[in-house]
Amino acid sequence: MSALETQIDQWRRWVSGREAITSDDVDELEDNLRGQVADLRSGGLDDDEAFLVAVKRMGNLDDVSREFAREHSERLWKQLVLVPEGPLDGGRWRELWVLLALAAGAGVAVKLLFGSGDTGVIGRNVALVVLPFLAAYFGWSRRLPGRVTGVLVGVAAVLALALNLYPFETLAHGAPGATMLLAATHVPVVLWLLLGVAYTGGAWRDAARRMDFVRFTGELLIYFVLIALGGAVLVGLTYSTFNLVGVDVSRAFDGWVMPFAVPGAFLVSAWLVEAKKNVVENMAPVLTRVFTPLTLALLVAAFVALVTGGPLAAVDRNLLILMDAILVLVLALLLYSFSARDPLAPGRPFDWLQLALVVAAFAVDVVALTAMVTRIADAGWTANKTAALGLNVALLVHLVWTGALLSRFLRARGTFAAVERWQTRYLPVYAVWAAVVVLVFPPVFDFA
């Protein structure tokens, strides 16, 4: 193959990645490109020069893709659920069967877990019996090195042993104690980072692959919600149908269908994201532009409620917990928005809105931190207060540097790539803090 044909082949593969452009569209664009190359070569340019000039004349392919999407909007919805026309290749079929086998394994694990009947055991281990199966899928498909696999399995084993061997105390009415509840809610954060390492094939230090994992996480959530909503409608109709004929199917659904359906939907969602890369990502700009101003308004209202609600020491602890949840949502929204943005594009008005969101989140975090420190000074340290304080400090550092880098970019003193790199580079901090909460907090606070 000549150098020119190699370049055209690379260009064609790159254009084919635009989901709004079909293979027929690519053929049409290639014909146009070849015609321009031929005209330029007849004008005296060599192959390389003619190819580069012709590609430049083709214009912005993202704009081309958007134009095709406007004219053929039905394609997006078809691409969300339909497999490509023609038979799947052997590799894709093999991946699907492996994933279905892992989904069945996750269903069996969930069935056995819920069969114990112990809510404490179920709460501590539900993430441990689902996420490792998805990590195994990525480990297999990415051909994860043995050394990396050993480290991931070792860390997961340590977490499982701690959760199940620590002598956690339970309250008098059987409710889990603070350290047990904290451990159960923080384990998924650590497992999520381990899943990211498996997703990147062990190349977690690669900023581009870390951002790919962020995109995967957002798209996985969207697919899972879509499947869950459809499943809920199907289950509701099934229940109604059998109830009308006097047949009780609740035990069958609770005992067999749900333990396999939920983890199965989770793993199938992951496969759909892999099979349909960049399709749901087209929704990211729309979602972020809708929810960013709404979240900004929510943060302003929360800030006003905190500063006008009386002494900070008297702020309700549930309100502080809610503030933490909102701040985590803000960072997730920012991260998902950054993952869908062109890092080479100049600053835009929406970027200023995101900077305002960061500033508002910073203000809320400072007030929440002050309230936490005041409460700790008045009533002493507890596991819940310490965990919340650590999370807020981690959020504060993340927000401060995000705001600084975003401000520098908007003032043309830095690049957006620096903003993007900081988001994924800081993610392990949350996983490390979660691991501390899981492994260190229980013995420090006497497992209460």
Salt bridges, closest charged atoms under 4 A:
GLU5 OE1 - ARG34 NH2 2.86
ASP9 OD2 - ARG13 NH1 2.28
ASP25 OD2 - ARG75 NH1 2.75
ASP27 OD1 - ARG12 NH2 2.53
GLU30 OE1 - ARG12 NH1 2.43
GLU30 OE2 - ARG34 NE 2.95
ASP47 OD1 - ARG41 NE 2.92
ASP62 OD1 - ARG18 NH2 2.93
ASP63 OD1 - ARG66 NH2 2.20
GLU67 OE1 - ARG70 NH1 2.91
GLU71 OE1 - HIS72 NE2 3.99
GLU95 OE1 - ARG92 NH1 3.21
ASP206 OD2 - ARG209 NE 3.98
ASP212 OD1 - ARG215 NH1 2.81
GLU274 OE1 - ARG142 NH2 3.07
GLU281 OE1 - ARG215 NE 3.97
ASP351 OD2 - ARG341 NH2 2.83
